[in-house]
């Protein structure tokens, strides 16, 4: 609603039943929108977003990433384009995306800052408005799958994304710790409240594989992902190990070079939305 004050606790409107979707720019085309969600920070949501977009791109689909983590964007660095800046479209009040080596279209707050290390000191509704403008005021060219790297939690920005973007499904990222289970359940419950389909769960930092014997070592203890899967009837799409090569590629801005076989099922789940 145009007069929404984002004070959901005192609002009598049932937004889940309203069509509040914002319109794309007339020159944009996006077929499917996938939200990558976590209930808390630090579990690897941006990593999973980058890896999935790269994997689906390698499978022959045109992909894009809308970096909705306005105050903590990390997508540009993962793709080695942190020094790029978004350009205005000539004759229009719109922006061009930054395109990676393999053709993935990106939009992130860092592309709009004078210096990439400048902080974004904004309140929630302003941040939510910026995310909405990434959808409406950016030219997204012939995108099959847009991945939205969402900020953690269940506040203003996730709510705005669920209401404003035509989300076709979300993937929830977790890690093995017991504490994360409660946070993941909050993310699941929010998605259910907003009638957003949950495609599945991805557990990051699931284990470390011994380089000598190949044994899987559960550094963070016994996983809770199967219990969450059983409770909510949501499939586990991937369990990602902690690997030095992954960290090194991300630090070098070379995420597109990685081949993570553990993400095959997650990629196929996403790609099935166009079949």
C-alpha positions in Angstrom: 0.0 0.0 0.0 1.2 3.5 -0.8 0.5 4.7 2.7 2.1 1.8 4.5 4.1 2.9 7.6 5.8 -0.6 8.0 4.4 -0.9 11.5 3.0 -4.3 11.0 2.3 -5.0 14.7 -0.4 -2.3 14.8 -1.8 -2.8 11.3 -5.1 -4.5 10.6 -4.4 -5.2 6.9 -3.6 -8.7 5.7 -0.8 -8.0 3.3 -0.3 -11.6 2.5 -3.6 -11.5 0.6 -2.9 -8.3 -1.3 -1.1 -7.9 -4.6 1.6 -5.3 -3.7 4.1 -6.3 -6.4 6.1 -3.4 -7.8 6.5 -3.1 -11.6 9.7 -3.8 -13.5 11.1 -1.2 -15.8 9.5 -1.6 -19.3 12.8 -2.7 -20.7 13.4 -5.4 -18.1 12.5 -9.1 -18.3 12.8 -11.5 -15.3 11.1 -14.9 -15.5 11.7 -16.3 -12.0 12.8 -14.8 -8.7 14.5 -16.9 -6.0 15.1 -15.5 -2.6 18.1 -16.8 -0.6 17.3 -16.4 3.0 18.8 -16.9 6.4 17.4 -16.1 9.9 20.7 -14.7 11.0 24.0 -13.4 9.6 27.2 -15.3 9.2 25.8 -18.6 7.9 26.9 -18.1 4.3 23.8 -16.8 2.5 25.8 -14.6 0.1 28.1 -17.5 -0.6 25.2 -19.7 -1.5 23.7 -17.0 -3.6 26.9 -16.5 -5.6 27.5 -20.2 -6.1 23.9 -21.0 -7.2 23.8 -18.1 -9.6 27.1 -19.3 -11.1 26.0 -22.9 -11.3 22.7 -22.1 -13.0 24.5 -19.8 -15.4 26.9 -22.6 -16.3 23.9 -24.8 -17.0 22.9 -22.4 -19.8 20.4 -20.0 -18.1 20.7 -16.3 -17.9 21.1 -15.3 -14.3 21.2 -12.2 -12.1 21.7 -11.3 -8.5 19.9 -8.5 -6.7 22.0 -7.8 -3.6 19.3 -6.8 -1.0 21.8 -6.8 1.8 22.2 -3.0 1.6 24.3 -2.4 4.7 26.5 -5.4 4.3 26.9 -6.1 0.6 29.5 -8.8 -0.3 28.3 -10.0 -3.7 30.6 -7.5 -5.7 33.7 -8.8 -4.0 32.8 -12.4 -4.6 32.7 -11.7 -8.4 35.8 -9.5 -8.5 33.8 -6.4 -9.5 34.0 -4.4 -6.2 35.6 -1.5 -8.1 32.8 -1.2 -10.6 30.1 1.5 -10.4 26.6 1.4 -11.9 26.0 3.6 -14.9 22.8 5.5 -15.7 20.8 4.6 -18.8 21.0 7.5 -21.3 17.7 9.3 -21.5 16.1 7.3 -18.7 15.8 7.5 -15.0 17.3 4.0 -14.7 20.5 2.1 -14.0 22.5 -0.5 -15.9 23.6 -3.6 -14.1 27.2 -4.6 -13.6 27.9 -7.8 -15.6 30.4 -10.4 -14.6 32.8 -12.3 -16.8 30.3 -15.2 -17.4 27.4 -12.8 -18.0 25.7 -12.7 -14.6 23.9 -9.4 -14.1 24.5 -7.7 -10.7 23.1 -4.8 -8.7 24.4 -3.9 -5.3 24.6 -0.9 -3.1 28.4 -0.9 -3.4 28.0 0.0 -7.1 26.3 3.3 -6.1 28.8 4.4 -3.4 31.6 6.8 -4.1 33.9 4.5 -2.1 33.1 0.8 -1.6 34.0 1.0 2.1 31.6 3.9 2.8 29.0 2.8 5.4 25.3 3.0 4.6 23.8 4.5 7.7 20.1 4.4 6.9 16.9 3.4 8.8 14.9 0.3 7.9 12.2 1.9 5.7 14.8 3.8 3.6 16.8 0.6 3.1 13.6 -1.2 2.1 12.8 1.5 -0.4 16.3 1.2 -2.0 15.8 -2.6 -2.4 12.5 -1.9 -4.1 14.2 0.5 -6.5 16.7 -2.1 -7.4 13.8 -4.0 -8.8 11.9 -1.1 -10.5 14.7 1.3 -11.6 17.3 -1.1 -12.9 17.3 -2.6 -16.4 17.4 -6.4 -16.1 18.0 -7.8 -19.5 16.3 -11.2 -20.4 16.9 -12.8 -17.0 15.8 -16.4 -16.6 16.6 -16.6 -12.8 17.1 -13.7 -10.5 18.6 -14.6 -7.1 17.9 -12.1 -4.3 20.6 -12.1 -1.6 18.3 -11.1 1.3 19.5 -9.5 4.6 19.2 -11.7 7.7 16.2 -11.6 9.9 12.5 -11.0 9.5 12.3 -7.2 9.5 11.5 -4.4 7.1 13.6 -5.5 4.1 12.5 -9.1 3.9 8.9 -8.0 4.4 9.3 -5.5 1.6 10.8 -8.1 -0.7 8.1 -10.6 -0.1 5.4 -8.0 -0.7 7.0 -6.1 -3.7 8.8 -8.8 -5.7 7.1 -11.8 -7.3 9.1 -14.3 -5.4 8.7 -17.8 -6.9 10.4 -19.5 -4.1 13.1 -19.2 -1.4 16.0 -21.3 -0.3 16.9 -21.1 3.4 20.5 -21.3 4.4 21.6 -22.6 7.8 24.6 -24.0 9.6 24.7 -27.0 12.0 24.6 -25.2 15.4 21.6 -25.8 17.7 21.1 -22.0 18.0 20.6 -21.7 14.3 17.7 -24.1 14.3 15.4 -21.7 16.2 16.4 -18.8 13.8 15.8 -21.0 10.8 12.4 -21.9 12.1 11.5 -18.2 12.3 12.5 -17.8 8.7 10.3 -20.7 7.7 7.3 -19.4 9.7 7.6 -16.0 8.1 7.7 -17.4 4.6 4.6 -19.5 5.4 2.8 -16.4 6.8 3.5 -14.6 3.6 2.5 -17.6 1.4 6.0 -17.8 -0.1 7.0 -21.3 -1.4 10.1 -22.8 0.3 12.1 -24.8 -2.2 14.4 -26.3 0.3 17.2 -26.0 2.8 21.0 -25.6 2.3 23.3 -26.3 5.2 26.6 -24.4 5.0 29.7 -25.3 6.9 28.3 -28.8 7.3 31.6 -30.6 7.7 35.3 -30.5 7.0 36.8 -33.4 5.0 40.1 -34.6 6.3 42.7 -34.2 3.5 44.5 -37.4 4.5 41.8 -40.0 5.2 38.7 -38.3 3.7 36.7 -38.6 6.9 34.0 -36.0 7.4 34.5 -34.0 10.6 31.5 -32.2 12.0 33.3 -29.1 13.5 30.1 -27.6 14.8 28.6 -30.8 16.2 25.6 -32.8 15.1 23.5 -31.2 12.4 19.9 -30.2 13.0 19.0 -29.9 9.4 17.2 -33.2 9.1 15.0 -32.4 12.1 14.0 -29.1 10.6 13.4 -30.9 7.3 11.1 -33.4 8.9 9.3 -30.9 11.1 8.3 -28.6 8.2 8.4 -31.2 5.3 11.1 -29.2 3.5 13.7 -31.0 1.5 17.4 -30.7 2.2 19.0 -29.6 -1.1 22.6 -29.5 -0.1 25.2 -29.9 2.7 28.2 -27.7 1.9 31.6 -28.5 3.3 34.1 -26.0 4.5 36.9 -26.0 1.9 40.0 -23.9 1.5 39.6 -23.6 -2.2 36.1 -22.0 -1.8 37.4 -19.4 0.6 40.4 -18.7 -1.6 38.2 -18.2 -4.7 35.8 -15.9 -2.9 38.7 -13.8 -1.5 40.2 -13.6 -5.0 36.8 -12.5 -6.5 36.7 -15.7 -8.6 33.6 -17.4 -7.4 32.6 -18.2 -11.0 35.6 -20.6 -11.3 34.2 -22.9 -8.6 32.5 -26.2 -9.2 30.6 -27.3 -6.2 29.0 -30.7 -6.9 27.1 -30.6 -3.6 24.9 -27.8 -5.1 23.7 -29.9 -8.0 20.3 -30.8 -6.5 19.7 -27.2 -5.4 20.4 -25.9 -8.9 18.1 -28.5 -10.5 15.3 -27.6 -8.1 15.6 -24.0 -9.1 15.8 -24.8 -12.9 12.7 -27.0 -12.6 10.7 -23.8 -12.1 11.0 -23.1 -15.8 10.1 -26.6 -17.0 
